[in-house]
Amino acid sequence: MNLKKALKICLGILTLFIAIILAYVGYVYFSYSRIADNLSVETIQKAKVTQVSTNKEYKITTFNIGYGSYTPDYTFFMDGGKQSKAVSKASVVENISGVIDTTKMIDPDFALFQEVDKKATRSRGVDEVTQITQQFNDYSSVFATNYDSAFLMYPILDPIGKSQSGILTLSNSEIEETTRYSLPIETNFNKFFDLDRAFTVSKIPVENGKYLMLYNVHLSAYIKDQKIQKEQVHKLFDHMKNEYKKGNYVVGGGDFNHDLLDSSTETFKNDTKEEYTWLQPFPKKELPKNLHVATLNETETPVPSVRNLDKPYKKGESFVALIDGFIISDNVENIGGKVIDGAFKNSDHNPIQLTFKLNK
């Protein structure tokens, strides 16, 4: 083969390679779209109770289930670890079964879940929404998508692939209606990797003619633009404030991706060398005056709600924090709350439990 022919072959291969890259970039770019704001979400109505009561104790949980992929030895590439997908389909099914068992043990009236995959490469195609909801036959359910991505070829050697994921709300009282509200996100290239952030508001009738407004929240983690973070929390705060002004009860739970303690690093004696975008201080002072973060019961040994995924979990060594919890309004009485110590067996998060009453 002469040099001229070899150069033509190399040029042809290079041209084909560039064409494939451009075609893929075009596919990702043109398939991207954000879900509309202020969108009504379908309720699967199975609850037998038609309304909630005042001066009665209710229990609620929030649990980021990490799309069923995170066992204690799992590490994630975006946190400095290695993996991008669940080890196996069986592992995902087992983890979701563990989430279901934990939730049934707590026996909440309302349950909020985040990072629930409907169909995704990263969770080996398991329909986690169906797996969860079919185990709670007396609960109404609402699922809202907050991540619907094209096939992402990243990381190159083990791509995370295509994802449809969201937030799931269960209630053993009927949900009159639910609305999904889009949150601001970065508009640069990072938008292809961040979730289509959103929160849902489920409207549950109360016996006195008012409503329990139940919020399911998952704020951004991997963004560096603190202006976007501030815009997200203030859109949530403003909505909660307006519902309280109407005389309704506000209970909002989820993964806030902010430090809900004065300092998780001091509380859990973390290594101070690292800084994480998902551990900025939660702006408690910017909450409207009739809203506050629900205080959890103090224990001799504090329990974190999340671990970093840079290395396998080791109690006392892993970087941990409290970023999951609840916001409640002044007309909601906090009876008591706690982090359930699941030792991160089925997720990189532990569930949070809160008992509350609606004041007359």
C-alpha positions in Angstrom: 0.0 0.0 0.0 1.5 3.4 -1.0 1.5 6.4 1.2 -1.2 8.2 -0.7 -3.6 5.4 -0.3 -2.8 5.0 3.4 -3.5 8.7 3.9 -6.8 8.4 2.2 -7.9 5.5 4.4 -6.8 7.4 7.5 -8.6 10.5 6.4 -11.7 8.4 5.7 -11.6 6.9 9.1 -11.1 10.2 10.7 -14.0 11.7 8.7 -16.3 8.9 9.7 -15.3 9.3 13.4 -16.0 13.0 13.3 -19.3 12.4 11.6 -20.3 9.9 14.3 -19.4 12.4 17.0 -21.3 15.2 15.3 -24.4 12.9 14.8 -24.3 11.9 18.5 -24.0 15.5 19.7 -26.9 16.5 17.4 -29.0 13.6 18.8 -28.3 14.7 22.4 -28.9 18.4 21.6 -32.1 18.0 19.5 -33.6 15.4 21.8 -33.3 17.7 24.8 -36.4 19.5 26.1 -37.6 20.6 29.5 -41.0 19.4 30.8 -43.5 22.2 31.0 -44.0 24.2 34.2 -47.2 24.1 36.2 -48.2 20.7 34.9 -51.1 18.6 36.2 -49.9 15.1 37.2 -52.2 12.0 37.1 -53.1 10.5 40.5 -53.6 6.7 40.8 -56.4 6.8 43.4 -56.4 3.8 45.7 -56.7 5.4 49.2 -59.8 4.5 51.1 -59.8 7.6 53.4 -61.3 10.7 51.8 -59.8 13.4 54.0 -57.3 14.0 56.9 -58.2 15.3 60.3 -57.0 18.0 62.6 -55.4 17.2 66.0 -54.6 13.7 64.8 -51.0 12.3 64.6 -49.8 11.5 61.1 -46.5 10.0 60.0 -44.6 10.9 56.9 -41.3 9.7 55.4 -38.9 10.9 52.8 -36.4 8.6 51.1 -34.0 9.2 48.2 -33.7 5.6 47.0 -30.8 6.3 44.7 -32.6 4.5 41.8 -31.9 1.1 43.5 -28.3 1.0 42.5 -26.4 2.0 45.6 -25.3 -0.8 47.9 -22.8 0.0 50.7 -19.8 -1.0 48.6 -21.0 1.0 45.5 -19.1 4.1 44.3 -20.3 6.7 41.8 -18.2 8.4 39.1 -19.7 11.8 39.6 -18.7 11.7 43.3 -15.1 10.6 42.6 -15.9 6.9 42.5 -15.8 4.4 39.6 -19.3 3.0 38.8 -22.1 4.5 36.7 -24.7 1.7 36.6 -26.2 -0.8 39.0 -24.2 -4.0 39.4 -27.1 -6.1 38.1 -30.9 -6.2 37.6 -31.2 -8.5 40.6 -29.3 -6.0 42.8 -31.8 -3.3 41.8 -34.8 -5.4 42.5 -33.3 -6.4 45.9 -32.5 -2.8 46.9 -36.0 -1.6 46.0 -37.5 -4.5 48.0 -35.4 -3.3 50.9 -36.8 0.2 50.5 -40.3 -1.2 50.5 -39.6 -3.3 53.6 -38.2 -0.3 55.4 -41.2 1.9 54.5 -43.6 -0.8 55.6 -41.8 -1.1 58.9 -42.2 2.6 59.5 -45.9 2.4 58.3 -46.3 6.1 57.3 -49.5 7.8 56.2 -47.5 9.6 53.5 -44.3 8.6 51.8 -42.1 10.7 49.5 -39.5 9.0 47.3 -36.8 10.6 45.1 -34.6 9.1 42.3 -37.2 6.5 41.4 -36.5 5.1 37.9 -39.3 4.3 35.5 -37.0 3.0 32.9 -33.3 3.6 32.8 -30.0 2.0 31.6 -28.4 2.8 35.0 -30.9 0.7 36.9 -31.0 -2.1 34.4 -34.5 -1.4 33.1 -36.3 -2.1 36.3 -39.6 -0.3 36.6 -39.2 0.9 40.2 -42.4 2.9 40.2 -44.5 -0.2 39.6 -42.4 -2.3 42.0 -43.1 0.2 44.8 -46.7 1.1 44.2 -48.0 -2.4 43.7 -46.9 -3.1 47.3 -49.0 -0.3 48.8 -52.5 -1.2 47.7 -54.3 1.3 50.0 -52.2 4.3 49.0 -52.9 6.8 46.2 -49.8 7.5 44.2 -48.4 10.3 42.0 -45.3 10.0 39.9 -43.7 13.0 38.2 -40.7 12.8 35.9 -37.7 15.0 36.7 -35.1 13.3 34.5 -35.7 12.1 30.9 -32.4 12.1 29.2 -31.0 10.9 25.8 -28.5 8.1 25.9 -25.5 9.7 27.5 -22.1 8.2 26.4 -20.5 9.2 29.7 -18.3 7.9 31.1 -17.0 6.5 27.8 -16.1 3.0 29.0 -19.3 2.5 31.0 -21.9 5.0 29.8 -24.8 5.9 32.1 -27.1 5.6 29.2 -30.7 6.7 28.9 -32.9 7.5 31.9 -36.5 8.2 32.8 -36.7 9.0 36.5 -38.7 11.0 38.9 -40.3 11.6 42.3 -43.0 9.5 43.8 -45.6 10.4 46.4 -47.8 7.9 48.3 -50.8 8.9 50.5 -53.2 6.7 52.4 -55.7 9.6 52.1 -57.2 10.7 48.8 -55.2 13.2 46.7 -57.5 15.7 45.1 -54.9 16.9 42.6 -51.2 17.2 42.1 -49.2 19.8 40.2 -45.6 19.6 39.0 -43.5 22.8 39.1 -40.2 23.0 37.2 -37.2 24.5 39.0 -34.5 26.7 37.4 -31.4 24.8 36.2 -28.2 25.8 34.6 -28.6 26.7 30.9 -25.0 25.8 29.8 -23.9 22.3 28.8 -24.4 21.0 32.3 -28.2 20.9 31.6 -27.7 17.6 29.8 -26.3 16.0 32.9 -28.5 17.6 35.6 -32.0 16.4 36.3 -35.0 18.3 35.0 -35.4 19.6 38.5 -39.0 19.9 39.9 -41.1 19.7 42.9 -44.7 18.4 43.2 -47.6 19.6 45.3 -50.3 17.2 46.2 -53.5 18.7 47.5 -55.2 16.6 50.2 -58.6 17.6 51.7 -58.8 18.3 55.5 -62.0 17.9 57.4 -62.2 21.7 58.2 -62.4 22.6 54.5 -58.7 23.5 54.2 -56.0 21.5 52.5 -52.8 19.7 53.4 -50.3 20.8 50.7 -47.8 17.9 50.4 -44.6 18.9 48.7 -42.1 16.3 47.2 -38.8 18.1 46.6 -35.4 17.2 45.0 -33.1 20.2 44.5 -29.9 20.2 42.4 -26.7 18.7 43.6 -23.9 19.0 41.0 -24.2 22.7 40.0 -21.7 25.3 41.0 -23.9 28.4 40.2 -25.2 29.4 43.6 -27.5 31.9 41.9 -29.4 28.9 40.4 -29.5 27.2 43.8 -30.9 30.3 45.4 -33.6 30.6 42.6 -34.6 27.0 43.2 -35.2 27.4 46.9 -37.0 30.7 46.5 -39.4 29.3 44.0 -40.2 26.6 46.5 -40.4 29.1 49.4 -42.7 31.4 47.5 -45.1 28.7 46.6 -45.2 27.4 50.2 -45.8 31.0 51.5 -48.7 31.5 49.2 -50.4 28.3 50.3 -50.0 29.1 53.9 -51.5 32.6 53.3 -54.6 30.8 51.9 -55.0 29.1 55.3 -53.6 25.7 54.1 -51.2 23.4 55.9 -47.7 23.0 54.4 -45.6 19.9 54.7 -42.7 19.6 52.3 -40.1 16.8 52.3 -37.3 15.6 50.2 -33.7 15.8 49.3 -32.7 19.5 49.6 -29.0 18.9 48.6 -28.1 21.5 51.3 -26.7 21.1 54.8 -29.7 21.1 57.1 -27.5 21.2 60.2 -25.4 24.2 61.3 -22.5 22.1 60.2 -22.7 18.4 59.1 -18.9 18.3 58.9 -18.6 19.2 62.6 -21.5 17.0 63.7 -20.2 13.9 61.9 -16.5 14.8 62.2 -15.9 14.7 58.4 -12.6 15.3 56.7 -12.6 19.1 56.0 -10.3 18.9 52.9 -13.2 18.5 50.5 -16.0 20.9 49.5 -19.2 19.7 47.9 -21.7 21.7 45.8 -24.5 19.6 47.4 -23.5 20.7 51.0 -24.0 24.4 50.9 -25.7 25.7 54.0 -29.5 25.7 53.7 -30.8 29.3 53.8 -33.0 28.9 56.8 -33.0 32.7 57.5 -34.5 33.2 54.0 -37.5 31.1 54.8 -40.8 33.0 55.0 -41.6 33.8 58.7 -44.4 31.2 59.0 -42.2 28.3 57.6 -39.3 26.4 59.2 -37.2 23.3 58.9 -38.6 20.6 61.1 -36.3 19.9 64.0 -35.3 16.2 64.4 -35.0 14.6 67.8 -31.5 14.7 69.1 -29.8 11.4 69.9 -26.6 10.6 71.6 -25.2 9.4 68.2 -26.3 11.6 65.3 -27.5 9.7 62.2 -26.7 11.1 58.8 -29.1 11.0 55.8 -26.6 10.7 53.0 -23.1 9.4 52.3 -20.6 10.5 49.6 -20.0 7.9 46.9 -16.3 8.4 46.4 -15.5 5.1 48.2 -17.4 2.2 49.8 -19.2 3.1 53.0 -17.4 2.7 56.3 -19.1 4.1 59.4 -16.9 6.7 61.0 -14.8 7.1 57.9 -17.1 8.0 55.0 -18.1 11.6 54.4 -21.7 11.9 55.6 -24.2 14.7 56.1 -27.9 15.6 56.8 -29.5 17.0 53.6 -32.9 15.3 53.7 -35.7 16.5 55.8 -38.9 18.5 56.1 -40.2 22.1 55.9 -43.5 22.7 57.8 -45.7 25.7 58.4 -46.6 27.2 61.8 -50.1 25.5 61.8 -48.4 22.1 61.7 -47.2 20.8 65.0 -44.0 18.8 65.0 -44.5 15.8 67.3 -41.0 14.3 66.6 -38.8 13.3 63.8 -35.6 11.2 63.2 -33.3 9.7 60.7 -33.8 6.0 60.4 -30.4 4.4 60.5 -30.4 1.9 57.7 -26.5 1.9 57.4 -27.0 2.8 53.7 -27.9 -0.8 53.0 -30.2 -0.1 50.0 -29.3 3.5 49.0 -26.8 6.2 49.5 -29.5 7.9 51.7 -31.2 6.9 54.9 -35.0 7.7 55.2 -36.3 10.4 57.5 -39.5 10.1 59.5 -41.6 12.9 60.9 -44.8 12.7 63.1 -47.0 15.8 63.0 -50.5 17.1 63.7 -52.6 19.7 61.8 -53.7 22.4 64.3 -57.3 23.5 64.2 
